[in-house]
Amino acid sequence: MEEVLKYNLYDHGLAVLTINRPNKRNAISKEVVSLFAQYITELENNTDIKLLVITGEGQQAFCAGGDLKDFHGYLKADEAFELLKPMQEVLYRIATLPFPTLAWMNGSARGGGLEIASACDFRFATENGDYGFVQGNLGIATGWGGGSLLYRRIHPQQAHYWLIESGIKTVKELKEAGFIQQVIQENIEPDAEELTIFLSKSVDQLRHWKSQWLHHHSMEKLKNEMVEEVAGCSKLWESEAHIEAVNRFFSKK
Ligand SMILES: CC[C@H](C(=O)O)C(=O)SCCNC(=O)CCNC(=O)[C@H](O)C(C)(C)COP(=O)(O)OP(=O)(O)OC[C@H]1O[C@@H](n2cnc3c(N)ncnc32)[C@H](O)[C@@H]1OP(=O)(O)O
């Protein structure tokens, strides 16, 4: 059976991680979290990589967020914290990789799917998708640290408003807010023209610019904010609103 997270390394410095659960709209299961942690260790130790792209399998979704079967249940706050923390650590490690990272959003994204996208330095998205930090509609908040990351990707006031609004955005709205840098028409190919701006530069140049970015933003402050975010979401986990929202999702199936 194919892995639920595929890792492809190309000889021109490109690494691609593909979330491979198209029948579940690439929702993140615990197994996907574990494979992310494993592959990131390989990426951290590879000095030849110029760019990491994270994308989804298929044309319908980039990532539907946490798998509601794996990540949503009747948990106490401390249990929810233990459940959410591993993916927060994955997102922090993605955000602090020593080379540029790009979310190639090949379709719709919800909740944690946009938290993964926010962990990347850059985001390209297809017009065929729509995109929403919907955690607020589930009675919770971002739970993997993606809210802290969003504050570093777009204007902080816009980030605050998006998290409260919990709305679904078009690619036009994402572009207007500066959340995405390019609109894409199809799934990624290793020789995609859109990757040239990265792959035409040297490893040293790309790692210099990423080091500059990491120094500009205190990573210690980011890590602390992300951990506090997980704790805050965990407290909301016990709410009636959250339990009812998850029941609604599965009852409509
Ligand atoms: C910290 C992260 C945070 C958390 O986990 O706490 C979150 O990510 S909360 C947000 C969780 N995600 C969602 O609420 C999104 C739920 N999914 C959808 O809104 C839609 O599926 C959508 C818009 C992504 C795609 O809609 P579409 O009509 O194309 O597909 P279906 O809804 O018919 O779904 C197809 C198939 O996929 C299963 N599915 C979709 N999303 C999830 C999910 N998040 N977890 C588990 N399974 C999911 C859905 O049940 C269908 O499966 P099937 O077996 O065919 O019934």
The ligand as an SDF file (V2000), in Angstrom:
LIG
                    3D

 56 58  0  0  0  0  0  0  0  0999 V2000
   -5.1510   21.3550   14.5700 C   0  0  0  0  0  0  0  0  0  0  0  0
   -5.8280   21.1300   13.2780 C   0  0  0  0  0  0  0  0  0  0  0  0
   -7.2940   21.2430   13.4950 C   0  0  0  0  0  0  0  0  0  0  0  0
   -7.6780   20.1200   14.3820 C   0  0  0  0  0  0  0  0  0  0  0  0
   -7.5990   18.9730   13.9030 O   0  0  0  0  0  0  0  0  0  0  0  0
   -8.0550   20.4170   15.5270 O   0  0  0  0  0  0  0  0  0  0  0  0
   -8.0930   21.1380   12.2800 C   0  0  0  0  0  0  0  0  0  0  0  0
   -7.6300   20.8860   11.2000 O   0  0  0  0  0  0  0  0  0  0  0  0
   -9.7750   21.4370   12.5400 S   0  0  0  0  0  0  0  0  0  0  0  0
  -10.4300   21.3980   10.8760 C   0  0  0  0  0  0  0  0  0  0  0  0
  -10.6890   19.9930   10.4780 C   0  0  0  0  0  0  0  0  0  0  0  0
  -11.0940   19.9590    9.0780 N   0  0  0  0  0  0  0  0  0  0  0  0
  -12.3360   20.2270    8.6680 C   0  0  0  0  0  0  0  0  0  0  0  0
  -13.2290   20.5670    9.4150 O   0  0  0  0  0  0  0  0  0  0  0  0
  -12.6040   20.0690    7.2010 C   0  0  0  0  0  0  0  0  0  0  0  0
  -13.6380   18.9620    6.9880 C   0  0  0  0  0  0  0  0  0  0  0  0
  -13.7660   18.6410    5.5740 N   0  0  0  0  0  0  0  0  0  0  0  0
  -14.4330   19.4610    4.7010 C   0  0  0  0  0  0  0  0  0  0  0  0
  -14.8610   20.5500    5.0130 O   0  0  0  0  0  0  0  0  0  0  0  0
  -14.5770   18.9440    3.2940 C   0  0  0  0  0  0  0  0  0  0  0  0
  -14.3030   17.5430    3.3120 O   0  0  0  0  0  0  0  0  0  0  0  0
  -13.6460   19.5920    2.2630 C   0  0  0  0  0  0  0  0  0  0  0  0
  -14.0720   21.0380    2.0290 C   0  0  0  0  0  0  0  0  0  0  0  0
  -12.2030   19.5260    2.7330 C   0  0  0  0  0  0  0  0  0  0  0  0
  -13.7840   18.8150    0.9330 C   0  0  0  0  0  0  0  0  0  0  0  0
  -15.1440   18.7270    0.5890 O   0  0  0  0  0  0  0  0  0  0  0  0
  -15.6080   17.6330   -0.4980 P   0  0  0  0  0  0  0  0  0  0  0  0
  -17.0790   17.8110   -0.6930 O   0  0  0  0  0  0  0  0  0  0  0  0
  -14.6880   17.6680   -1.6580 O   0  0  0  0  0  0  0  0  0  0  0  0
  -15.3240   16.2340    0.2110 O   0  0  0  0  0  0  0  0  0  0  0  0
  -16.2310   15.5130    1.3400 P   0  0  0  0  0  0  0  0  0  0  0  0
  -16.5780   16.4660    2.4130 O   0  0  0  0  0  0  0  0  0  0  0  0
  -17.3090   14.7200    0.6780 O   0  0  0  0  0  0  0  0  0  0  0  0
  -15.1500   14.4950    1.9650 O   0  0  0  0  0  0  0  0  0  0  0  0
  -14.6390   13.4460    1.1580 C   0  0  0  0  0  0  0  0  0  0  0  0
  -14.1560   12.3920    2.1180 C   0  0  0  0  0  0  0  0  0  0  0  0
  -13.0700   12.9210    2.9210 O   0  0  0  0  0  0  0  0  0  0  0  0
  -13.3970   12.8050    4.2870 C   0  0  0  0  0  0  0  0  0  0  0  0
  -12.8440   13.9500    5.0090 N   0  0  0  0  0  0  0  0  0  0  0  0
  -12.8150   15.2250    4.5850 C   0  0  0  0  0  0  0  0  0  0  0  0
  -12.2330   16.0030    5.5180 N   0  0  0  0  0  0  0  0  0  0  0  0
  -11.8740   15.1880    6.5450 C   0  0  0  0  0  0  0  0  0  0  0  0
  -11.2270   15.3830    7.8070 C   0  0  0  0  0  0  0  0  0  0  0  0
  -10.7850   16.5720    8.1920 N   0  0  0  0  0  0  0  0  0  0  0  0
  -11.0540   14.3050    8.6150 N   0  0  0  0  0  0  0  0  0  0  0  0
  -11.4800   13.0690    8.2190 C   0  0  0  0  0  0  0  0  0  0  0  0
  -12.0870   12.7930    7.0250 N   0  0  0  0  0  0  0  0  0  0  0  0
  -12.2820   13.8620    6.2230 C   0  0  0  0  0  0  0  0  0  0  0  0
  -14.9060   12.7920    4.3340 C   0  0  0  0  0  0  0  0  0  0  0  0
  -15.3430   12.2140    5.5520 O   0  0  0  0  0  0  0  0  0  0  0  0
  -15.2220   11.9410    3.1200 C   0  0  0  0  0  0  0  0  0  0  0  0
  -14.9300   10.6040    3.4450 O   0  0  0  0  0  0  0  0  0  0  0  0
  -16.0110    9.4370    3.0660 P   0  0  0  0  0  0  0  0  0  0  0  0
  -15.3960    8.1930    3.6450 O   0  0  0  0  0  0  0  0  0  0  0  0
  -16.0950    9.4700    1.5760 O   0  0  0  0  0  0  0  0  0  0  0  0
  -17.2960    9.8470    3.7430 O   0  0  0  0  0  0  0  0  0  0  0  0
  1  2  1  0
  2  3  1  0
  3  4  1  0
  3  7  1  0
  4  5  2  0
  4  6  1  0
  7  8  2  0
  7  9  1  0
  9 10  1  0
 10 11  1  0
 11 12  1  0
 12 13  1  0
 13 14  2  0
 13 15  1  0
 15 16  1  0
 16 17  1  0
 17 18  1  0
 18 19  2  0
 18 20  1  0
 20 21  1  0
 20 22  1  0
 22 23  1  0
 22 24  1  0
 22 25  1  0
 25 26  1  0
 26 27  1  0
 27 28  2  0
 27 29  1  0
 27 30  1  0
 30 31  1  0
 31 32  2  0
 31 33  1  0
 31 34  1  0
 34 35  1  0
 35 36  1  0
 36 37  1  0
 36 51  1  0
 37 38  1  0
 38 39  1  0
 38 49  1  0
 39 40  1  0
 39 48  1  0
 40 41  2  0
 41 42  1  0
 42 43  1  0
 42 48  2  0
 43 44  1  0
 43 45  2  0
 45 46  1  0
 46 47  2  0
 47 48  1  0
 49 50  1  0
 49 51  1  0
 51 52  1  0
 52 53  1  0
 53 54  2  0
 53 55  1  0
 53 56  1  0
M  END
$$$$
